[in-house]
Amino acid sequence: MEGSQVIYDFVSSAIESGGWMKTDRAYLQNKLTDMTGVVVSSNNVNQVSNMTAEELCQILVDMAKDNKANEYQTEEDIDQLKQSIMELLTPPPSVVNAMFAKKFDRSPLEATNYLYWLNQINGYLSGGKETSYGIEFDAPMHGKCPLCFENEGTYEPGSAFLKKTRRFIRLNLNNDSWGYQLSPLEKDKEVGLFFPEEHTTLFMTNLLIDQMVQLVDLYTHYEIHYSQFNYFYGHSFLVGKRVNKDRQILCEYTLPFFRESKFAYDMEQANDVVIQTNRPQDIWLMINYIFSLTVSHKRGLYTMDFDYYLSKTETDYQMIVSIHDNASNKSKDNWLFTLELLKNELEVRY
């Protein structure tokens, strides 16, 4: 493919992304010429091809290595060039947030679809390491925090998160400033990360549950997951994934203290407890009640040993409490003992 055609196609994708207008075409073509050494000739430009932006970018990088061999000698030089080219596909943060808000007013699903589409075309979603627990959220043990607001658009060699194409959405939860972005470690699936602006560690508390409730109220198509292991450099985040309807269980048991709420438990496989309620303010009380069952037996539980998954059905909120695979054997034994006590409580018909 002729270099002029590649640049024309890439600029067309950049304009389509929403960050530029048709009147910016000459400017963008000149930027790419400066970076790659490819001279644009309008005589050689035909109809836009069906190649993806990433494929076009790779062709431009290969041409740049031939045209400007002295400038692009190391892997870091080449990666920097790729980042600079793909950044042209990415509108500035203010534009991304404005477009997201406009789409969100019509539909939260439309808004998250837009962010996923943008992250796909600009190459931010690169894929990650799969484990038995899902995608592994690993990061280099040095350098800048991948979540901090001030690092938006920062490039760090070797980082899946810190790229020039990184954009996130600003949120307000309980008057606290939060961000929402997609995980670059999932290329073919939409996985959202929600994180406070303050570089802090999140603990399972009533405040955090309130913030999780706000998130599922806003993003009803997401299940919000908290784990103590979800953090970078001490900066915690929540994970949002599309709701799996198979995980929304019909609960049938009640307790005298929580007449408007229902419970279910699974002692066969996952050892989960499911809480279903239309009173989200009671979720923290119910978790504390479950954890208090073993206190008199001196077999305590720690909230940090558990994963918490919150989603919203048509009528209720559902919280799944599941002991983490990395919990100690003592904690797992105490949890099984708790489930036995809870089973006895729930199966009494009040």
N, C-alpha and C positions, 0 to 999 in steps of 0.2 A: 504494500500500500504506500502511495506517495506521502511524503511528510506533510505536505499542505493539507491533504485530505484528513490525515490523523489529527492535526491541530484543529481543523474546522469541526470535525466530529466531537473532539473533546470540549471545545468551547461551546458547542451546542448543548452538551450535557451540563456544563457549568451554568449556562443561562436557564436551563430547565430546572436546576436545583433551587432557583428562587433568589439567589444572592446577587444576580446581575441582570442587566437588561440588554436588549438587542443592540442598543447604542454602545454597549461596552465591548462588542465583538472585536473591533480593531485593537483596543487596549489589551484584551486578553491574549489575542494572537501574538502581539508584540512581546508580552511577558513570556509566553512559551518559547518564542523564537530566541529571546535573550537567554533563557535557561538551557535550551537544547541545541541551539545553533541551526535549527531547521528553518529555512527561509520559506515564507508563505507566498505562493503564487496563485492568484484567484483563478487562473486559467485551468488549473488542475483539479479544482474542487467540484465534486459531483454531489449526488444526493447522500444524506447521512447514512452511514453503515449501521449494521445491527450489533456491532462490537460493544462490549461493556466498557465503562470508564476505566476499570482496572486494566483491561486488555490494551486499551489505547495508551494508558499511562506507561505500561511496560514497553510498548513500541517506542514511545518518546524517549524513555530512559535508554533503551538500546541505541537509538540514534544519537542521543547526547554523548554516550560513551565513545562513539566513533567520531563525532564532530568536535568534542571538547575533552579529549583523552587526558589532558593535563589537569583538568579541574576535577574529574571524577575518577579517582584512582583507587580509593579504599571502599570497603563495604559501607562504612559510615557516610562517606560522600554520596554514594548512590542512594542510600536510604534517605538522606536529607533531601536529595533531589526528588525522590518519589513523594515524600511528605509535602514538599513545596508545590508540586504539580497537583496532587490530590486536594490540597488546601483550597485551590481555586474552585473546587466543586462545593465548598462548604461556606454557606453564608455566615456573616459575623454573628456573635451570640445574641445581640439585640434583635436581629432579624429572625433567627431561629425561634427565639422565645415568643416574638410577636406572631409568627405564623402558627406556632404550636397553640398559643392561646386562642387564636381565631378559630382553629379547627376544633379545639377543646369545647368551645361554646356550642358547636354543632354536635359533637360526640367525642367523649374521651377515647373511644376506640379509634376514631379517625385521627386524633392527635398522636396517639402512640404509634399508629401505623405510619404516619408521616415521619416521625423520628426514626423509626426502624428503616424506612426506605432511604432516608438521608444517610444514615450510618452504613447502609449497604453500598450505595453508589460511591461514597467518598472513601471506601476502603477501611473505615474504622473497625469494622467487625472482621477480625482476623482468625478467629477460632482459638481453642485452648485445649488444655489437657483434660481428658475424660477419666474420672475415677468411679469407684463403686458408689460414691456419694453424689455423683453428678460432675459438673465442671469444677475443676480445682481453681480457687481464686488465689493463685500464688503471685508473688511480685518479687523483684530484686530486693535484697536485704539492705540496700543503700539507695541514696538518691532522694528525690522529691516524692511527697505523698501523692498517689494517683488520684485522690479524691478532692483535695483542697481546692477551693474556688480559685485561688490566685494562680493555680497551675493550669487553668484552662488554655488550651492552644499551645502549651509548652511541649517541646520535643525532647525526649530523652532516649538515647540509643538503647535498643534492647527491650524497651518497655512496651507492653501491649496496650497500656492505658494512656501513657503520656505521649500524645501525638498532636500534630498541628491541627488535625481534623476533629479533635475532641470538642464536643459541645454538650452542654447540659441545661436542663430547664430549672428555673428558680421556682421554689414552692414556699408557702407559709403554713406551718403546722403548729397550732397552739402558740402563735406569735413567735415561733422560732424559724429561722431561715434554714431551708433545706434545699438540696439539689436532687435532680432525677436525670439519670443518663442510662444508656444501654451498656451492658457488659460486652467488651470487645472479644471476650473469650468464647462467646457463642456466635458462630457465623450464620447458622441456618435456623436459629430460633431466637425469639425475642425474650431477653432476660433483662429486666430493669433493676437498677441499683438506686436506692434512696438513701441519702446520707445528710447529716446535719452540716451546716457551714462550719460550725465550730469543730475543731479537731479534737474529738472526744470519744470515749468509749461508752457505748450504750449498754445499759443493764435492764433486765426484765423488771419493770416497775409499772405502777399505775399510769404514770405519764407516758411511758413508751407504748402501752396498750392504747391509750387515747390517741396517740399519733398514728398507730397502725390502723385504728378504726377510721380515722380521717382519711387515710390513704385508700382503704377499700371503699369508703364512701365516694371518693373522687374517681378511683380507678376500679370500678365494679367488676371488670373483666380480669383483675389480677388477684392472685393469692399472695399475701405478704408473709415473708418468712424471716424470723429472727433466730440467729444462732450466735453464741459468744465467739465462734470461730470466724465470723464474717467481719474482717477488719484488715486494714493496711496500716502499718506503723502506728497502731493504736487508734486509728480513725475508723469507727464502726460504720456499717451500712446494713440496710435491709434489702432483701431480694424480692422482686416482684415477678411472678410468672403467670402465664395465662391459666385461668381456673380450669382444673380437670374435674369435670362433673362427676366422675367416678369416685372422687375423694369427698364429695358432699354426701354425708351419711345421714340417714333418718334416725335420729335419737329417740329413745322410748322410755328412758328411766328419769325419775325426778327425785329431788331431795326436799325435805320439809322447809328448809331455809330458802330455797330458790324455786318457788312454785311455778314461776314463769319461764323457767329454763329446763333444758333436758340434757341428759348425758348418755354417752355410749362408751363402751370400752372394748378393747381387743386384746385378749390374753393368749391368742393362738399364734399370731405371727409378729405383728409390729409392736405389741404392748403399748398401744396408744390409748389416750383418753380423748374423747370428743365432747366439746361443750357447745351447745346450741342455745342461743338466747336472742330475744328481741330487745334486751336491755344490756347494751354494750358496757355500761358502767358497772355491771356485776361480774364481768369476766375476771378481773383481777381478784375479786373476793372469792370466786369459785376456785381459781387456781390455788389461792392461799388455803382454802378449806381442804382441798385434796392433799396438799403438801403437809398440812397439819395433822393428818390422820395418824401418822407414825410417831409423832412427838412423844407421846406418853410411853411408847415402846423404845424410846431412845434410838430410833432408826431414822435419823433426819435425812432430808433431801435438799439439794441445792438447785436453785433455779437455773444456774449456769450449765447444769448437766443436760439441759433439755433444749429441743428445738420447738418453736412455736409457729404455727401456720394459721393465719387468719384470712378468711374469705367471707363473702356476703352472698346469701341466697336471696330469693325473691322476698322472703319474709323475715329471715333471721341472719345473725352473724354466727359463723362457725369457727371455733378455735380447736385445732388439733395440737395436743401436747404429747411429744414423743421423746423418749430418752435417746440421747445421742450415742452413736456407735462408739465414740471415743471416751465415754464415761467409764469410770472405774467399775470393776466387778462388784465392789461393795455398794456403789450407787445403784447398779442394775438390780442387785438382790433386794435392796431397800424399796426400789420401785415396784418390783413384783409383789413384795409384801404389801405395799400400799394398794396395789390393784386388787389384792384379795380382800382387804378391808373395805375398799370402795365398792367392790362387787356385793359384799354383804349389805352395805348401806343402801345401794341402789335397788337391790332386789326385794327390799322390804316395801310393801305397797302402803303408801301413806294416804 
